[in-house]
Amino acid sequence: MPKEKILEEIIEGYRNAISHRYQYDKIVADFDIPDSIDEETVNKLRSFFLSHVYPEYNKRQELNEAFDSLDDYIKNPHKLIRIVLDTTRLVFKYGRHLPRIAKTGLNALKTFKVASNFEDNLVTAALDNNIKPPYTIEKINTLITLIPREEIDGFMESSQTLFQILHDRPLIKKITEIIQYVIKVMKENPDSYEASQVKGLEIGYNMIYEGDKLFNELNKEDQQNLVDFVLEIEKDNLNQIF
C-alpha cells in the first residue's frame, strides 16, 4: 500500500482515538472533573482538537501546505519579529515586550506542525513493522509504543504549551492582535510575501481564535481546570499505553 494511503488511514485511526478519548461519558467515568466542565464543554474541546489540531486527511493536506510556507518564520522567529517591529503602532503599544509576544505566538502555531510530524512518525512505525490498516485504537496504541519516547514527550510538550498560552488571557489577546497586523502587512506587500504564507497565518490565527473562544466561555478557575484536565487525560492515556 502506498505511503500516502497509509498516512490517510493513520490520520483516520488517530482521529478516532481522539474522539473516543474525549467522550464525556467516558471521561466522567474515568476522571474526577468539576461539574462546571460539562458535556458541552467537552464536546467543544473534542471539536477543537479534530478541526484544528488533528484535522481529517483532505483538510490536513491544505494545512500542511500553508504551514510549510511558514516554516522559515517558525524556525527563524526573528524574521517575523522584523515584520512586527516595522509596525509602529505595535511597537508603541507593546514596546520591548513585542518580540517575546510574537515569538510566543509562533510557539502556539507550532502545535499543528508537531501533531503532523507525530502522525508521520506513526506512518513510519507502521511501514517499518508491517502493521497494516485498518488502524483501530489498539493498533494506534501499538504504533505509539514504537515511537521514541523523547519524540512523544516533545509532542506532549507542544500540546501543553498551546493550552498554557490559551490560558494566559492577556497574552492571547496580544498575540491575536499581532498576528492580525502581520497578516495585514503581508497582504499589503504581495511582492514580498507569498499568498501561502498569508494563508498559513490566517489558519494559525483561526486555530488560536477558536481555542480562545473555548476558554472565554469558562470562568478563571475552570480555565485552569481545563488545562489540567487535558494534560491529565493525555498523560493517563500514555501511561496506559506504556
C-alpha positions as CSV (number, residue, x, y, z in Angstrom):
1,M,0.0,0.0,0.0
2,P,1.4,3.5,-0.9
3,K,2.8,5.6,2.0
4,E,0.3,8.3,1.3
5,K,-2.6,5.9,1.7
6,I,-1.1,4.6,4.9
7,L,-1.0,8.2,6.1
8,E,-4.7,8.7,5.3
9,E,-5.6,5.6,7.2
10,I,-3.4,6.6,10.2
11,I,-5.0,10.0,10.4
12,E,-8.4,8.5,10.4
13,G,-7.3,6.0,13.1
14,Y,-5.8,8.7,15.3
15,R,-8.8,10.9,15.0
16,N,-11.0,8.0,16.1
17,A,-8.7,7.6,19.1
18,I,-9.0,11.3,20.0
19,S,-12.8,11.2,19.5
20,H,-13.0,8.1,21.8
21,R,-10.7,9.6,24.4
22,Y,-12.8,12.8,24.7
23,Q,-16.3,11.3,25.0
24,Y,-18.0,12.9,28.0
25,D,-19.4,9.7,29.5
26,K,-16.0,8.0,29.3
27,I,-14.3,11.0,30.9
28,V,-16.8,11.2,33.8
29,A,-16.4,7.5,34.5
30,D,-12.6,7.7,34.4
31,F,-11.8,11.1,35.9
32,D,-12.8,13.4,38.7
33,I,-13.7,16.5,36.9
34,P,-15.6,19.6,38.1
35,D,-19.3,19.8,37.4
36,S,-18.7,23.1,35.6
37,I,-16.8,21.3,32.8
38,D,-20.0,19.9,31.4
39,E,-20.7,17.7,28.3
40,E,-21.0,20.8,26.1
41,T,-17.5,22.0,27.1
42,V,-16.0,18.5,26.5
43,N,-17.8,18.3,23.1
44,K,-16.3,21.7,22.1
45,L,-12.9,20.7,23.2
46,R,-13.1,17.5,21.1
47,S,-14.3,19.5,18.2
48,F,-11.4,21.9,18.6
49,F,-8.9,19.1,18.5
50,L,-10.5,17.4,15.5
51,S,-10.9,20.6,13.5
52,H,-7.7,22.4,14.2
53,V,-5.0,20.1,15.6
54,Y,-5.9,16.7,14.1
55,P,-8.0,17.5,11.0
56,E,-9.2,15.0,8.5
57,Y,-6.8,13.9,5.7
58,N,-8.1,16.3,3.0
59,K,-8.0,19.3,5.2
60,R,-4.6,18.3,6.6
61,Q,-3.1,18.5,3.2
62,E,-4.2,22.0,2.8
63,L,-3.0,23.0,6.2
64,N,0.4,21.3,5.6
65,E,1.0,23.3,2.5
66,A,0.1,26.5,4.4
67,F,2.2,25.8,7.4
68,D,5.1,24.6,5.3
69,S,5.2,28.1,3.8
70,L,5.6,29.4,7.3
71,D,8.4,27.1,8.3
72,D,11.0,29.7,7.7
73,Y,9.3,32.0,10.2
74,I,8.7,29.3,12.7
75,K,12.3,28.1,12.6
76,N,13.7,31.7,12.4
77,P,11.3,33.8,14.5
78,H,13.5,36.9,14.1
79,K,12.2,37.2,10.6
80,L,8.6,37.5,11.8
81,I,9.7,39.8,14.6
82,R,11.3,42.1,12.0
83,I,7.9,42.5,10.3
84,V,6.3,43.2,13.7
85,L,8.9,45.8,14.6
86,D,8.2,47.7,11.4
87,T,4.6,48.2,12.6
88,T,4.8,51.5,14.5
89,R,1.5,51.1,16.3
90,L,2.5,47.7,17.8
91,V,6.0,49.0,18.8
92,F,4.4,51.9,20.6
93,K,1.8,49.8,22.3
94,Y,3.9,46.8,23.4
95,G,7.5,48.3,23.5
96,R,10.3,45.9,24.4
97,H,7.8,43.1,25.1
98,L,6.8,42.9,21.4
99,P,9.4,40.3,20.2
100,R,8.6,38.0,23.1
101,I,4.9,38.1,22.4
102,A,5.5,37.5,18.7
103,K,7.7,34.5,19.5
104,T,5.2,33.1,21.9
105,G,2.5,33.3,19.1
106,L,4.8,31.3,16.8
107,N,5.1,28.6,19.5
108,A,1.4,28.3,19.5
109,L,1.4,27.8,15.8
110,K,4.0,25.0,16.1
111,T,1.3,22.8,17.6
112,F,-0.1,21.8,14.3
113,K,3.3,21.0,12.8
114,V,4.3,18.9,15.8
115,A,1.0,17.0,15.6
116,S,1.5,16.5,11.8
117,N,5.1,15.2,12.5
118,F,3.7,12.8,15.1
119,E,1.3,11.3,12.6
120,D,4.2,11.0,10.1
121,N,6.1,9.1,12.8
122,L,3.2,6.7,13.2
123,V,3.3,6.1,9.4
124,T,7.0,5.2,9.6
125,A,6.3,2.9,12.5
126,A,3.5,1.2,10.6
127,L,5.7,0.7,7.5
128,D,8.8,-0.4,9.4
129,N,6.8,-3.0,11.3
130,N,4.4,-4.1,8.6
131,I,1.4,-3.1,10.6
132,K,-1.4,-2.7,8.1
133,P,-4.8,-0.9,8.1
134,P,-7.5,-0.6,9.3
135,Y,-5.9,1.2,12.2
136,T,-8.0,0.5,15.2
137,I,-7.4,2.3,18.5
138,E,-5.4,-0.8,19.7
139,K,-3.2,-0.6,16.6
140,I,-2.7,3.1,17.0
141,N,-1.6,2.5,20.6
142,T,0.8,-0.2,19.4
143,L,2.3,2.2,16.9
144,I,2.8,4.8,19.6
145,T,4.9,2.4,21.6
146,L,7.2,2.1,18.6
147,I,8.0,5.8,18.6
148,P,11.0,7.0,20.6
149,R,9.8,8.4,24.0
150,E,11.6,11.7,23.5
151,E,9.6,12.4,20.4
152,I,6.3,11.6,22.3
153,D,7.4,13.9,25.1
154,G,8.1,16.7,22.6
155,F,4.6,16.2,21.2
156,M,3.1,16.4,24.7
157,E,5.1,19.5,25.5
158,S,3.8,21.2,22.4
159,S,0.2,20.5,23.3
160,Q,0.8,21.7,26.8
161,T,2.4,24.9,25.5
162,L,-0.7,25.6,23.3
163,F,-3.1,25.3,26.2
164,Q,-0.9,27.3,28.6
165,I,-0.8,30.1,26.0
166,L,-4.6,30.0,25.6
167,H,-5.0,30.1,29.3
168,D,-3.0,33.3,29.6
169,R,-5.8,35.6,28.7
170,P,-3.9,39.0,28.5
171,L,-1.2,37.3,26.4
172,I,-3.5,35.6,23.9
173,K,-5.3,39.0,23.3
174,K,-1.9,40.5,22.4
175,I,-0.9,37.5,20.2
176,T,-4.1,37.7,18.1
177,E,-3.7,41.4,17.6
178,I,-0.1,41.0,16.4
179,I,-1.0,38.1,14.1
180,Q,-3.8,40.2,12.6
181,Y,-1.4,43.1,11.9
182,V,1.2,40.8,10.4
183,I,-1.4,39.4,8.0
184,K,-2.4,42.9,7.1
185,V,1.3,43.9,6.4
186,M,1.8,40.7,4.2
187,K,-1.4,41.4,2.2
188,E,-0.3,44.9,1.6
189,N,3.0,43.7,0.2
190,P,2.2,40.9,-2.2
191,D,5.6,41.2,-3.9
192,S,7.4,40.4,-0.7
193,Y,5.2,37.7,0.8
194,E,3.6,34.6,-0.8
195,A,-0.1,34.1,-0.6
196,S,0.5,30.7,1.0
197,Q,2.4,32.4,3.9
198,V,-0.6,34.7,4.4
199,K,-2.9,31.7,4.4
200,G,-0.8,29.9,6.9
201,L,-1.0,32.8,9.3
202,E,-4.7,33.1,8.7
203,I,-5.2,29.4,9.5
204,G,-3.0,29.7,12.6
205,Y,-4.9,32.7,13.7
206,N,-8.2,30.8,13.3
207,M,-6.8,28.0,15.4
208,I,-5.9,30.4,18.2
209,Y,-9.1,32.3,17.9
210,E,-11.3,29.1,18.2
211,G,-9.2,28.0,21.2
212,D,-9.6,31.4,22.7
213,K,-13.4,31.2,22.3
214,L,-13.4,27.9,24.2
215,F,-11.6,29.5,27.2
216,N,-13.7,32.6,27.1
217,E,-16.8,30.6,27.9
218,L,-15.2,29.5,31.2
219,N,-14.5,31.4,34.4
220,K,-10.9,31.8,35.5
221,E,-10.9,28.8,37.8
222,D,-12.4,26.5,35.1
223,Q,-9.9,27.7,32.5
224,Q,-7.1,26.3,34.7
225,N,-9.2,23.2,35.3
226,L,-9.5,22.7,31.6
227,V,-5.7,22.9,31.1
228,D,-5.1,20.5,34.0
229,F,-7.9,18.2,32.7
230,V,-6.4,17.9,29.1
231,L,-2.9,17.2,30.5
232,E,-4.3,14.6,32.9
233,I,-6.2,12.8,30.1
234,E,-3.2,12.7,27.8
235,K,-0.7,11.6,30.4
236,D,-3.2,8.9,31.6
237,N,-3.5,7.7,28.0
238,L,0.2,7.4,27.6
239,N,0.6,5.6,31.0
240,Q,-2.0,3.0,29.9
241,I,-0.2,2.5,26.5
242,F,3.2,2.1,28.0
